[in-house]
Amino acid sequence: MPRLALSDAAPELAEAELLVLPVAAGDRGPVAPPVTRAVLERLGADLQVLAAGPARLGGAVDDALLLPGYGRVAAGAVLLVGVGGDADRTPETLRRAASVAVAGAGDATTMATALHLAGVDGDAAGAPALAAVAEGTVLAAYRFQRHKTRPAPALGSATLLVGDASLPAAAAALRRAEAAAAATVLVRDLVNEPASAVDPATLAAEAVRLARRSGLRHRVLQAPALRRGRFGAVLAVGGGSAVAPRLVELRYRPDGARGHVALVGKGVTFDTGGLDLKRGGGMEGMKDDMAGAATVLGVMGALAGLGVRTAVTGILPLVENMPGGAAMRAGDVVRARNGVTVEVTNTDAEGRLILADGLALASEARPDAIVDLATLTGSAVVGLGPGCTAVLGNDQALTARVLAAAEEAGEAACPLPLLEDYRRFLDSDVADLVNSTDQPGDVIQAALFLREFVAGVPWVHLDIAGPATAKEARYYQPKGATGCMARTLLAFLEGFGGPR
């Protein structure tokens, strides 16, 4: 993760390998904001001439043009980056512009950027603009190279030029952006690790390390504590693995807490499908099936640094779904912590089972809200594509707050209905519920299943099966783990003031 810093130095005096400046899109061509105009005059460059050249710099996001510094500025080179039109500029526009700058930086290891000085909603140097550029820069610079013998050069530091803005106000915005970006980076690192490095035991140990660093209360349950605690679903799913299951509980309790939110994350560190073994390429990439738990972990680690005033409980049921000799079988009946019995009709629908135990535990404390995250269903990907989170819940106001936080974070999320008529598909002849059906609309049925375990507490379910990992890099989302919804949850928790 590159180091971020602030400077009130004039752009031409900023010492870095690369100086990044904004160019806006105007009705009659590109427009140089004041910070860019001053540097272009020093370079003896005419923006309109540059715009008419082969690079076709028009000021739209994705436009970029590299100029030599000619020894007239402290930086070795100047990169002009489009930030779109003034009326259309948003924090997400600037996040994307920052990622274009990182891509255009090549092998440069130091950068000074003034992209945020183009402003958002007419604010030339406001906190939202600065935070967006900081987030976009860090997230776009991410590289997972832990297992590379010869890692490629990466951006080491980025200085944000603040112009005439207040340094204390800018510093507060930068700290918030750094914390959100660091949480996302932690999630990406955990999800990108191979399952040989991240199993229920090692992920639980990582949770304990994070809790100690962040001042969180914590406990880790293993058998026989899981048996005493009636976590029958976690034990059943994890029974086929040589690595025993765990359940981790983390508690953040600030002084004068306003409200209480519980986060529950699916933590299947590898999913073979169990005895209903996945076929062909279906097992490829299943190391990411713990992305929900990793996201909760990343969020919990950032709360104290952000000064979040909401009490938060994080619950991580951690298992490997393996076809061992003690694996659960089709037709088995599992009793969850709240006493609800479930007939196992598909051992590859294991995520909702471990979430059932986690949600039941979360509901016992009667929090003001519960949010769960899970790479849960293929139907969410079919319905919404690979880059959008499915959002379902039992409380419209709470769902709306989560969706608003996603929009603030620039993360795609779409609400889906909890269709009551589909509840009948979950009826079992031998137990209270089945864990899977052969009916279409599994993303809704899975959410209806989970609702049985929240005991009426306001609850939102986030199905991140699509956006948890990406097959191609796009702007500040890299190929591989994305860390999606970590920034959304932090925005949601920062703005949570307790019950309605």
Secondary structure, DSSP 8 states (H G I E B T S, - for coil): --EEEEE-S-GGG--SSEEEEEEEEETTEEE--HHHHHHHHHHT--HHHHHTSTT---SSTT-EEEEE-TTSSSSSEEEEEE---GGG--HHHHHHHHHHHHHHTTT--EEEE-GGGG-BTTBTT-HHHHHHHHHHHHHHT----TT-SS------EEEEE-TTS-HHHHHHHHHHHHHHHHHHHHHHHHHHS-TTT--HHHHHHHHHHHHHHHT-EEEEE-TTHHHHTT-HHHHHHHTTSSS--EEEEEEE--TT---EEEEEE-EEEEE--TTS---GGGGTTGGGGGHHHHHHHHHHHHHHHHT--SEEEEEEEEEEE---TT---TT-EEE-TTS-EEE-S-TT--HHHHHHHHHHHHHHT--SEEEEEE---HHHHHHH-TT-EEEEES-HHHHHHHHHHHHHHT--EEE----GGGGGGG--SSSSEES--SSS-HHHHHHHHHHTTSTT--EEEEE-TTTTEESS-BTTB-SEE--TTHHHHHHHHHT--S--
